[in-house]
Amino acid sequence: MLRSIRTARATLRSLRIYYGDRKRAAAMDRLYGNFVQPGDLVFDVGAHVGDRVASFRRLGARVVAVEPQRAMVRALRLLYGRDREVSIETVAVGQKPGRVRMLINADNPTVSTVSPAFVEAAHGAPGWDTQRWGEFTDVEVTTLDALIARHGVPAFIKIDVEGFEAEALSGLSQAVRALSFEFTTIQPDVALACIARCEAMGYARFNAALGESQAMVGEWVDGKAIARWLNALPQAANSGDIYATAA
């Protein structure tokens, strides 16, 4: 009961944060408008409470929202369950199908994860000292290839899965038009593995946005340059997203 109350409180906090700022929403639309056109299909992997789903829908895209956490799925169904252009997949995404243990942060569900290495990296790291993963649950895992087989090839894939991004990309065997993946300064090796995977699939141009800025940091560069930029970040930068396009 206590965990349910804490999770509900954290979910409501996320809804206020992610849906209560019109300027942030407008900036998000401008950012994703670089990649998403009306009628496109988008995969939102790690959809949380669906603020990116909202942006993709404002841009006229069809969306597959992928989220394994039950509390977040309830929020997604409440917000988008009647929208025929949104499909909700209650699974995690990884290298191969199966099941995996998800470590739950009841007070901050946005950083719940299926990566024990992510939790280990956060332990004792500046800015992460208040985070606790005190619960767990087993969740189903699918792959990006399986989602493509079920829903079609997306124009854009957003991946934000707290340290499991490289595994998610390992389950993608074909390049789509563009994608993004989250990075954290506590696990730069995960993002570097994602960059290498993207290069192997033919992605040639990379850019990044810090935190929730919803703005690119500079010009588009190649994989080696974005890796150097990532390695030079101070730990205080915390997190952001790297974007990749094939041309």
N, C-alpha and C positions, 0 to 999 in steps of 0.2 A: 504493500500500500504506500509506504513512504517513497519508494523508488518511483511509483506511478505519479505521485504528486510532484516530485522533483522534475520528472521528465515532462509532465504537462506544463509546469511553470517555465521550464527551459524552452519548450516548443512555443509557448505564447510570447516569450521574449524574442525568439527568432522571428516570429511573424511580425512583431512590432518593428524590429530592426530592419528586416529585409523588404517589408512592404510599406513602411511608413515614410520613406524619403523619396519625394517625387524627383528631385534633382538627380539622385543616384539612379533612379529608374531611367531617366532620360539619358544619362551618360551611358548606362548599360546598353540601351537601345542603339545609341550611336556606335558603340564598340562592336556589338554583334552584327550591326547592319553592314559591317565590312565583309561578313562571311555568309549572312543568311538573307535570302530573298523570299518574297511571298510564294507560297506553294512548296518550298523546300521541306525536306524531312531532316529533323535534328534529333540526335541522341543526347539527352542530359543524364550523364552517368554520375551518380551521387547527387540526386536532385534535391535532397534535404526537404525544405518546405516549399520549394518550387519557385523562388524568385526569378531564376533564369528561365524556367518554363514560361512565366508571365512575359518576360522580355521576348522570347522566341515567338510566342503567340501574338504579341503586339506587332511583331514584324511579319506576321502572316504565315508562319511556318507550322507544319505538323510536328508534333513532339512525341518522342518516346522517353518518358521519365522513369529512370531506373533508380530504385532506392530500396534497400533491404530492411531498414529500421521500421518496426511496426508503428511507432508513434508518428514518424514522419509520413508514412504511407497513409495513415488516417487523415493527416492534414492535406496531403495531395488529393485524396479522394474527395474531401470536403470542398476543396477549391476547384478541382478540375474533373471530378468524376462524371459530370454531365457534359463535358466538352468532348465531342466526338473526334476532335482533332488531336486529343491527348490520350496516349496509351500509357498505363502505369504498369511497370514490371517490378514485382516485389522480390528482387534478387540482387546479389552482388555480382560483379563482373571480374573475371580472372583469366588465367591462361587456359584453363580447361574446365569443363563442367564438373560439378560435384557439390560438396558441402564444406563449409568452413566455419570456424568459430569467430564470432564478432564480439569485440571488446567494447562494452557500452560505457560511455561517459554520461551518466544520467543528468548531470548539471549542465552539460554542454554537448548535446547530441551531435552537433556539427563536426566534432572531432572523434566520434566513435569510429572504430576501424577494425578491419580484419587482419591488420598487420601488427604482430607482436613487436617487430623491429621498430615500428613507428612509436609505440608506447615506450620502448626502451630508450629510443633517441630523445624522447621528450623528458624523460626522468632527469631532473636536476638541471635542465636547460633553462637559461634565462627567458622569462616570459611564459614558461610552461609549468611553473612550480605549483600552481593551484589546481592543475588538471588531474583528475583521478578516473581511472577506468576500473570501477568496482564490480561490474556485472558482466555477464556474457550470455550469448545465445547463439545457437547454430543457425546458419542461413544457407539457402541454396545459392550456388554459383553458376552463372552461364558465361558465355563468351561474346565478344563483339561480333564475331562471325555468325554465331547462332542468332543474335538479335537481327543482323542483316538478313539472314535467311528467312526470318519471321516477318520483318517489317519492311525490308527494302534497304537500298544503299542510301545512307544519309549524306547530305551536303556538308554537314558539320557535326563533329562529336566533341562535347565538352566532358572532360574527365576530372573529377575532384573526389578522390577516394582515400585520402589520408594515408599516404605511404604505400598504396597498392597500385599506383598508376602504371608502373612498369609491367606488372603482371597483367593488368587490364589490356595494355597495348600489345602484349605478347599473344593475346587471343584475337588479334586483328591481322588478317593475312593480305588485305588489299588496302591501298591508300584511298582515302576519300578526299574530297576537295580541300578540306581544312579541318583542323582539330586543335583543341587546347588541352593542356594537362596542368594540374596544380604542382607547384614546387614549394618546398619548405627549406629554410636554411639549417634546420636540424638534420635533414636528410638530403643533402645535395646530390648524393650518389644515385638516388632514385630518379631525380630529374635528368641527370647525365645519362642514365640508362635509357630513359624515354627519348632523349635527343638522338642517341645512337640508333634506337629502334626506328625513329622517324626517318633518319637519313637512309637507313637500310631499305625502307619502303619507298624512297624516292622524294621525300620532302626536302626542299632546297632553301626555303625562306623561313626565317624565324623572327619572332618579336616577343615582347613580354609586357605584362602589366603588374605593378606591385600592389599587393594587398587587395583592397576593395576600391582602388583608385578608378577603375573602369577607363583607363587611358594607357595607351602604349608608351613605353619609355623612350623610344627612339625610332631609328630607321630599321627596315627589315635587313637582316644579316644572314649569313650562312650558319650551319650548325656549330662550327668551331668557334665563331665569334660569340654566339649566344652562350656557349659553354664557358668561355672566358668571362663573360659578363656575370654569369651565375656564380662562378667560383670567386669572383671579386666582391660579391655582396657581403656586407657585415651581417652578423647573426641577427642584429636588431631589425633587419629588413623583414624577417619572419617568414613571409610567404607571398605567393602571387601565382600568376598563370603564365605559361609559355604557349605561344601560338605557332602553328606550323602550317604552311601551305606548300603545295607541290610545285607551284610556278609563281 
